[in-house]
C-alpha cells in the first residue's frame, strides 16, 4: 500500500527535475558558446562577465580571479576553446550545475603548438535575471601513458 503512494508522490518530481535539467542544458550550452566566443576574442573581461561579481575560477594552480587567470592564459598563447556540456543537474531549487569537457589550443611565443584538455564543472546562480557562473573548476586530463 505504501509503494503506490510513494510512487505517486515521486513521479511529478522526477518529471519536473528532468524537464529542469533539459531546459537548463540549453542555458548551459549557450553560456559555453559565449565562453568560447570570449576566448576566441582573447578578452579576459568578456570571460569574467559570464561570472557573478564574486565568481571564482579554480584550476590546477588553485583559485584565481577570472580576468587575471584568462589574461595569463591568453598571454601564454592559448586562443581557441572548444567546450561541451555533457551533464546538468539541480543542486537545489535555485542552483543548477553542469559539467563537460574542454579543449584549448594555441601557439606559444616561439610558435610551438599548445594543446590541453580536461573536464570542467560549474555551479550557476541567477544574477540580474541572467544565469551566471558562481564557480567553475577546470581539471586537466591526466597525461597519456605510452
N, CA, C and O of each residue as an XYZ file, in Angstrom:
584
protein
N       0.815     -1.201      0.000
C       0.000      0.000      0.000
C       0.858      1.264      0.000
O       0.515      2.242     -0.665
N       1.963      1.255      0.734
C       2.803      2.440      0.801
C       3.515      2.706     -0.524
O       3.742      3.863     -0.879
N       3.867      1.657     -1.254
C       4.610      1.808     -2.506
C       3.851      2.659     -3.527
O       4.454      3.579     -4.081
N       2.564      2.411     -3.813
C       1.847      3.256     -4.787
C       1.774      4.717     -4.360
O       1.840      5.614     -5.201
N       1.638      4.961     -3.059
C       1.570      6.335     -2.576
C       2.912      7.025     -2.800
O       2.950      8.156     -3.285
N       4.010      6.360     -2.455
C       5.331      6.939     -2.657
C       5.604      7.178     -4.134
O       6.145      8.218     -4.508
N       5.235      6.228     -4.963
C       5.425      6.367     -6.393
C       4.628      7.555     -6.932
O       5.133      8.324     -7.749
N       3.419      7.701     -6.487
C       2.576      8.819     -6.923
C       3.186     10.164     -6.507
O       3.073     11.149     -7.236
N       3.824     10.200     -5.347
C       4.457     11.432     -4.888
C       5.749     11.728     -5.640
O       6.080     12.896     -5.847
N       6.483     10.704     -6.051
C       7.784     10.878     -6.691
C       7.702     11.163     -8.180
O       8.556     11.872     -8.710
N       6.710     10.637     -8.867
C       6.633     10.781    -10.322
C       6.615     12.251    -10.760
O       7.372     12.603    -11.665
N       5.796     13.126    -10.171
C       5.828     14.529    -10.619
C       7.202     15.161    -10.421
O       7.641     15.946    -11.261
N       7.885     14.838     -9.332
C       9.212     15.397     -9.086
C      10.202     14.898    -10.130
O      11.037     15.667    -10.607
N      10.118     13.613    -10.491
C      11.037     13.053    -11.475
C      10.875     13.775    -12.813
O      11.866     14.098    -13.467
N       9.644     14.028    -13.219
C       9.430     14.708    -14.484
C       9.840     16.169    -14.416
O      10.408     16.687    -15.377
N       9.570     16.846    -13.309
C       9.942     18.253    -13.215
C      11.455     18.401    -13.129
O      11.997     19.342    -13.708
N      12.159     17.515    -12.433
C      13.621     17.576    -12.359
C      14.218     17.306    -13.729
O      15.186     17.952    -14.130
N      13.638     16.345    -14.451
C      14.117     16.019    -15.791
C      13.896     17.204    -16.729
O      14.787     17.544    -17.507
N      12.733     17.831    -16.668
C      12.437     18.988    -17.508
C      13.364     20.148    -17.154
O      13.849     20.853    -18.039
N      13.606     20.341    -15.868
C      14.507     21.399    -15.414
C      15.895     21.187    -16.002
O      16.493     22.118    -16.543
N      16.412     19.955    -15.895
C      17.746     19.654    -16.422
C      17.789     19.870    -17.927
O      18.762     20.419    -18.444
N      16.758     19.452    -18.629
C      16.707     19.619    -20.077
C      16.694     21.096    -20.441
O      17.425     21.515    -21.339
N      15.874     21.895    -19.758
C      15.813     23.333    -20.026
C      17.141     24.000    -19.689
O      17.623     24.839    -20.451
N      17.729     23.640    -18.568
C      18.975     24.292    -18.187
C      20.137     23.861    -19.076
O      21.089     24.623    -19.245
N      20.084     22.669    -19.642
C      21.173     22.253    -20.538
C      21.284     23.222    -21.705
O      22.389     23.524    -22.155
N      20.153     23.714    -22.198
C      20.185     24.720    -23.264
C      20.847     26.008    -22.772
O      21.651     26.610    -23.485
N      20.507     26.427    -21.551
C      21.121     27.625    -20.965
C      22.626     27.433    -20.804
O      23.412     28.305    -21.174
N      23.026     26.283    -20.247
C      24.449     25.994    -20.028
C      25.196     25.932    -21.354
O      26.330     26.400    -21.452
N      24.570     25.362    -22.367
C      25.195     25.293    -23.694
C      25.381     26.692    -24.275
O      26.393     26.964    -24.920
N      24.420     27.575    -24.054
C      24.552     28.952    -24.536
C      25.679     29.675    -23.797
O      26.443     30.422    -24.409
N      25.783     29.458    -22.501
C      26.875     30.068    -21.736
C      28.213     29.538    -22.246
O      29.170     30.303    -22.364
N      28.297     28.241    -22.549
C      29.529     27.654    -23.079
C      29.890     28.286    -24.426
O      31.064     28.551    -24.686
N      28.896     28.529    -25.281
C      29.158     29.178    -26.577
C      29.659     30.613    -26.376
O      30.554     31.069    -27.088
N      29.081     31.310    -25.414
C      29.546     32.664    -25.103
C      30.977     32.626    -24.563
O      31.793     33.488    -24.891
N      31.271     31.636    -23.747
C      32.620     31.450    -23.198
C      33.610     31.243    -24.347
O      34.682     31.848    -24.365
N      33.242     30.379    -25.311
C      34.094     30.130    -26.477
C      34.326     31.414    -27.269
O      35.445     31.680    -27.707
N      33.280     32.204    -27.452
C      33.397     33.455    -28.210
C      34.332     34.442    -27.508
O      35.172     35.068    -28.155
N      34.190     34.583    -26.192
C      35.076     35.469    -25.425
C      36.516     34.981    -25.511
O      37.444     35.780    -25.634
N      36.694     33.673    -25.446
C      38.017     33.063    -25.511
C      38.655     33.356    -26.873
O      39.826     33.729    -26.939
N      37.901     33.190    -27.948
C      38.407     33.447    -29.293
C      38.811     34.909    -29.450
O      39.793     35.213    -30.128
N      38.062     35.813    -28.828
C      38.405     37.246    -28.869
C      39.593     37.557    -27.967
O      40.148     38.654    -28.026
N      39.984     36.593    -27.130
C      41.051     36.771    -26.141
C      40.750     37.970    -25.247
O      41.576     38.866    -25.074
N      39.546     37.960    -24.688
C      39.051     39.080    -23.897
C      38.752     38.624    -22.466
O      37.669     38.106    -22.196
N      39.712     38.816    -21.545
C      39.505     38.382    -20.153
C      38.278     39.019    -19.500
O      37.588     38.363    -18.720
N      37.999     40.279    -19.807
C      36.830     40.951    -19.217
C      35.537     40.318    -19.718
O      34.567     40.214    -18.968
N      35.515     39.899    -20.969
C      34.342     39.232    -21.547
C      34.083     37.911    -20.824
O      32.944     37.595    -20.483
N      35.152     37.142    -20.593
C      35.011     35.870    -19.858
C      34.508     36.165    -18.446
O      33.577     35.519    -17.966
N      35.122     37.137    -17.787
C      34.745     37.469    -16.408
C      33.289     37.909    -16.305
O      32.652     37.689    -15.274
N      32.750     38.531    -17.363
C      31.356     38.986    -17.353
C      30.369     37.816    -17.330
O      29.195     38.011    -17.015
N      30.823     36.616    -17.655
C      29.956     35.436    -17.605
C      29.806     34.908    -16.166
O      28.978     34.035    -15.906
N      30.600     35.435    -15.253
C      30.606     35.036    -13.848
C      29.868     36.070    -13.001
O      29.694     37.215    -13.416
N      29.441     35.657    -11.819
C      28.909     36.612    -10.851
C      30.069     37.508    -10.398
O      31.233     37.197    -10.648
N      29.744     38.613     -9.736
C      30.798     39.526     -9.261
C      31.772     38.828     -8.329
O      32.957     39.159     -8.304
N      31.277     37.862     -7.562
C      32.154     37.133     -6.646
C      32.491     35.735     -7.175
O      32.886     34.851     -6.415
N      32.330     35.551     -8.485
C      32.592     34.259     -9.095
C      34.065     33.880     -9.049
O      34.941     34.745     -9.054
N      34.326     32.587     -9.005
C      35.705     32.108     -8.933
C      35.972     31.057     -9.998
O      35.080     30.332    -10.439
N      37.232     31.007    -10.389
C      37.737     30.029    -11.346
C      38.812     29.223    -10.623
O      39.743     29.790    -10.052
N      38.679     27.915    -10.649
C      39.638     27.042     -9.966
C      40.237     26.100    -11.001
O      39.518     25.404    -11.719
N      41.572     26.088    -11.066
C      42.246     25.152    -11.961
C      43.376     24.467    -11.204
O      43.428     24.533     -9.976
N      44.273     23.815    -11.920
C      45.341     23.044    -11.278
C      46.260     23.909    -10.426
O      46.931     23.395     -9.531
N      46.305     25.213    -10.687
C      47.171     26.088     -9.897
C      46.449     26.718     -8.708
O      47.069     27.432     -7.920
N      45.170     26.467     -8.571
C      44.415     26.985     -7.432
C      43.299     27.915     -7.850
O      42.954     28.000     -9.029
N      42.732     28.615     -6.874
C      41.632     29.537     -7.118
C      42.204     30.870     -7.582
O      43.141     31.403     -6.988
N      41.621     31.397     -8.657
C      42.136     32.634     -9.228
C      41.010     33.579     -9.605
O      39.875     33.169     -9.850
N      41.360     34.852     -9.645
C      40.463     35.856    -10.202
C      40.278     35.517    -11.682
O      41.255     35.227    -12.372
N      39.063     35.548    -12.165
C      38.744     35.103    -13.523
C      39.528     35.893    -14.569
O      40.209     35.296    -15.403
N      39.444     37.209    -14.540
C      40.113     38.029    -15.560
C      41.627     37.828    -15.517
O      42.263     37.739    -16.567
N      42.203     37.757    -14.339
C      43.648     37.552    -14.208
C      44.060     36.196    -14.755
O      45.069     36.089    -15.451
N      43.290     35.162    -14.449
C      43.604     33.816    -14.931
C      43.595     33.776    -16.455
O      44.493     33.199    -17.068
N      42.586     34.387    -17.068
C      42.493     34.333    -18.515
C      43.476     35.269    -19.205
O      43.907     34.982    -20.322
N      43.838     36.365    -18.580
C      44.883     37.221    -19.148
C      46.177     36.415    -19.265
O      46.879     36.512    -20.271
N      46.492     35.624    -18.241
C      47.686     34.780    -18.276
C      47.581     33.679    -19.330
O      48.557     33.374    -20.016
N      46.408     33.091    -19.452
C      46.185     32.040    -20.450
C      46.385     32.585    -21.857
O      47.034     31.944    -22.684
N      45.833     33.761    -22.134
C      45.960     34.358    -23.460
C      47.397     34.804    -23.724
O      47.891     34.678    -24.845
N      48.067     35.323    -22.700
C      49.462     35.744    -22.845
C      50.353     34.537    -23.163
O      51.330     34.665    -23.901
N      50.020     33.376    -22.613
C      50.792     32.157    -22.883
C      50.634     31.707    -24.327
O      51.485     30.983    -24.843
N      49.543     32.132    -24.997
C      49.349     31.802    -26.401
C      48.115     30.975    -26.709
O      47.844     30.690    -27.875
N      47.363     30.585    -25.692
C      46.120     29.853    -25.951
C      45.103     30.820    -26.552
O      44.927     31.935    -26.061
N      44.427     30.376    -27.633
C      43.486     31.280    -28.276
C      42.212     30.613    -28.801
O      41.369     31.274    -29.406
N      42.074     29.323    -28.574
C      40.863     28.629    -29.052
C      40.379     27.673    -27.973
O      41.156     26.918    -27.389
N      39.087     27.722    -27.727
C      38.436     26.848    -26.748
C      37.278     26.129    -27.412
O      36.457     26.741    -28.095
N      37.224     24.833    -27.202
C      36.048     24.037    -27.557
C      35.542     23.426    -26.257
O      36.307     22.810    -25.514
N      34.258     23.596    -25.988
C      33.688     23.081    -24.740
C      32.386     22.347    -25.023
O      31.607     22.745    -25.889
N      32.165     21.282    -24.287
C      30.904     20.553    -24.368
C      30.205     20.623    -23.020
O      30.851     20.746    -21.979
N      28.895     20.545    -23.047
C      28.092     20.415    -21.834
C      27.532     18.999    -21.889
O      26.650     18.698    -22.693
N      28.055     18.138    -21.027
C      27.691     16.725    -21.077
C      26.613     16.324    -20.078
O      25.852     15.387    -20.320
N      26.550     17.026    -18.968
C      25.588     16.655    -17.930
C      25.157     17.893    -17.164
O      25.954     18.802    -16.931
N      23.889     17.921    -16.773
C      23.335     19.023    -15.996
C      22.514     18.428    -14.873
O      21.851     17.408    -15.065
N      22.546     19.044    -13.707
C      21.726     18.583    -12.598
C      21.353     19.767    -11.718
O      21.922     20.852    -11.839
N      20.421     19.550    -10.861
C      19.915     20.589     -9.975
C      20.487     20.377     -8.581
O      20.260     19.336     -7.965
N      21.233     21.367     -8.080
C      21.790     21.295     -6.736
C      20.689     21.560     -5.716
O      20.534     20.814     -4.749
N      19.927     22.628     -5.939
C      18.731     22.925     -5.155
C      17.778     23.700     -6.055
O      18.011     23.789     -7.261
N      16.728     24.251     -5.505
C      15.706     24.909     -6.333
C      16.237     26.058     -7.183
O      15.717     26.319     -8.268
N      17.274     26.750     -6.694
C      17.775     27.931     -7.391
C      19.192     27.765     -7.938
O      19.780     28.731     -8.425
N      19.742     26.563     -7.863
C      21.142     26.380     -8.202
C      21.362     25.172     -9.100
O      21.406     24.041     -8.616
N      21.500     25.399    -10.399
C      21.855     24.294    -11.283
C      23.380     24.152    -11.366
O      24.126     25.068    -11.020
N      23.806     23.011    -11.820
C      25.227     22.746    -12.046
C      25.360     21.986    -13.353
O      24.403     21.381    -13.837
N      26.553     22.026    -13.915
C      26.804     21.324    -15.169
C      28.254     20.880    -15.202
O      29.099     21.366    -14.451
N      28.513     19.934    -16.105
C      29.892     19.517    -16.324
C      30.065     19.122    -17.776
O      29.100     18.819    -18.478
N      31.313     19.132    -18.209
C      31.610     18.772    -19.583
C      33.100     18.664    -19.805
O      33.881     18.518    -18.865
N      33.473     18.736    -21.050
C      34.881     18.625    -21.427
C      35.321     19.927    -22.096
O      34.511     20.657    -22.668
N      36.628     20.198    -22.007
C      37.183     21.351    -22.708
C      38.440     20.938    -23.446
O      39.103     19.966    -23.084
N      38.756     21.692    -24.486
C      39.975     21.505    -25.261
C      40.447     22.887    -25.671
O      39.726     23.608    -26.361
N      41.662     23.271    -25.250
C      42.211     24.578    -25.609
C      43.481     24.385    -26.434
O      44.267     23.467    -26.199
N      43.656     25.274    -27.405
C      44.825     25.201    -28.270
C      45.362     26.600    -28.539
O      44.707     27.599    -28.243
N      46.541     26.652    -29.094
C      47.177     27.913    -29.465
C      48.628     27.676    -29.800
O      49.041     26.548    -30.068
N      49.411     28.760    -29.782
C      50.855     28.677    -30.038
C      51.567     29.605    -29.068
O      51.104     30.711    -28.791
N      52.700     29.138    -28.556
C      53.458     29.991    -27.653
C      54.258     31.017    -28.448
O      54.181     31.044    -29.677
N      55.028     31.864    -27.755
C      55.758     32.934    -28.442
C      56.847     32.424    -29.385
O      57.356     33.193    -30.200
N      57.211     31.157    -29.292
C      58.192     30.561    -30.200
C      57.520     29.863    -31.386
O      58.196     29.362    -32.285
N      56.180     29.835    -31.379
C      55.440     29.201    -32.451
C      55.129     27.734    -32.217
O      54.563     27.068    -33.084
N      55.500     27.224    -31.036
C      55.207     25.830    -30.705
C      53.728     25.670    -30.367
O      53.117     26.535    -29.738
N      53.174     24.547    -30.799
C      51.754     24.276    -30.547
C      51.487     24.065    -29.061
O      52.254     23.403    -28.361
N      50.388     24.640    -28.600
C      49.895     24.434    -27.237
C      48.606     23.638    -27.346
O      47.779     23.907    -28.217
N      48.433     22.671    -26.476
C      47.256     21.811    -26.549
C      46.979     21.259    -25.156
O      47.840     20.614    -24.557
N      45.799     21.508    -24.648
C      45.413     20.986    -23.334
C      43.930     20.647    -23.354
O      43.141     21.281    -24.055
N      43.573     19.656    -22.589
C      42.157     19.292    -22.493
C      41.887     18.754    -21.104
O      42.805     18.449    -20.343
N      40.596     18.643    -20.789
C      40.219     18.137    -19.484
C      38.720     18.208    -19.268
O      37.931     18.243    -20.213
N      38.359     18.227    -18.016
C      36.964     18.243    -17.596
C      36.700     19.503    -16.791
O      37.552     19.944    -16.020
N      35.530     20.077    -16.967
C      35.129     21.238    -16.176
C      33.811     20.938    -15.480
O      33.040     20.086    -15.921
N      33.566     21.647    -14.392
C      32.256     21.616    -13.734
C      31.969     23.029    -13.244
O      32.882     23.780    -12.904
N      30.695     23.376    -13.213
C      30.318     24.732    -12.820
C      29.010     24.726    -12.049
O      28.154     23.861    -12.234
N      28.884     25.710    -11.186
C      27.657     25.975    -10.444
C      27.182     27.357    -10.885
O      27.977     28.290    -10.993
N      25.887     27.480    -11.136
C      25.313     28.715    -11.666
C      24.302     29.302    -10.692
O      23.672     28.580     -9.920
N      24.156     30.622    -10.739
C      23.114     31.312     -9.981
C      22.530     32.405    -10.868
O      23.165     32.846    -11.826
N      21.324     32.834    -10.543
C      20.710     33.955    -11.261
C      21.272     35.249    -10.685
O      21.310     35.443     -9.470
N      21.702     36.116    -11.572
C      22.207     37.423    -11.175
C      21.711     38.417    -12.221
O      21.974     38.255    -13.412
N      20.989     39.450    -11.770
C      20.405     40.426    -12.696
C      19.576     39.735    -13.775
O      19.638     40.104    -14.947
N      18.809     38.739    -13.375
C      17.909     37.994    -14.261
C      18.610     37.169    -15.341
O      17.984     36.775    -16.325
N      19.905     36.906    -15.162
C      20.659     36.079    -16.100
C      21.361     34.974    -15.319
O      21.735     35.167    -14.163
N      21.537     33.824    -15.950
C      22.333     32.772    -15.338
C      23.801     33.153    -15.469
O      24.282     33.485    -16.552
N      24.495     33.099    -14.346
C      25.926     33.421    -14.307
C      26.651     32.280    -13.596
O      26.062     31.529    -12.819
N      27.918     32.179    -13.879
C      28.758     31.159    -13.239
C      29.191     31.685    -11.877
O      29.752     32.777    -11.780
N      28.935     30.926    -10.845
C      29.396     31.286     -9.493
C      30.764     30.668     -9.226
O      31.623     31.282     -8.593
N      30.954     29.433     -9.720
C      32.237     28.764     -9.557
C      32.434     27.795    -10.712
O      31.544     27.008    -11.032
N      33.596     27.858    -11.329
C      33.945     26.913    -12.382
C      35.278     26.280    -12.027
O      36.238     26.971    -11.685
N      35.325     24.969    -12.110
C      36.548     24.220    -11.853
C      36.957     23.526    -13.140
O      36.144     22.851    -13.772
N      38.211     23.690    -13.528
C      38.749     23.038    -14.719
C      39.897     22.132    -14.288
O      40.851     22.569    -13.645
N      39.781     20.884    -14.651
C      40.793     19.892    -14.268
C      41.414     19.303    -15.535
O      40.700     18.764    -16.381
N      42.743     19.404    -15.672
C      43.368     18.851    -16.880
C      43.261     17.338    -16.944
O      43.225     16.655    -15.921
N      43.211     16.832    -18.164
C      43.207     15.372    -18.356
C      44.572     14.844    -17.933
O      45.583     15.517    -18.133
N      44.612     13.657    -17.356
C      45.917     13.088    -16.980
C      46.742     12.807    -18.233
O      46.188     12.564    -19.305
N      48.066     12.842    -18.095
C      48.913     12.557    -19.261
C      48.635     11.155    -19.808
O      48.335     10.221    -19.064
N      48.744     11.045    -21.121
C      48.532      9.743    -21.758
C      49.739      8.851    -21.487
O      50.887      9.288    -21.574
N      49.458      7.610    -21.161
C      50.524      6.647    -20.922
C      50.946      6.021    -22.231
O      50.107      5.688    -23.068
N      52.236      5.863    -22.409
C      52.746      5.237    -23.639
C      52.751      3.737    -23.567
O      53.151      3.075    -24.524
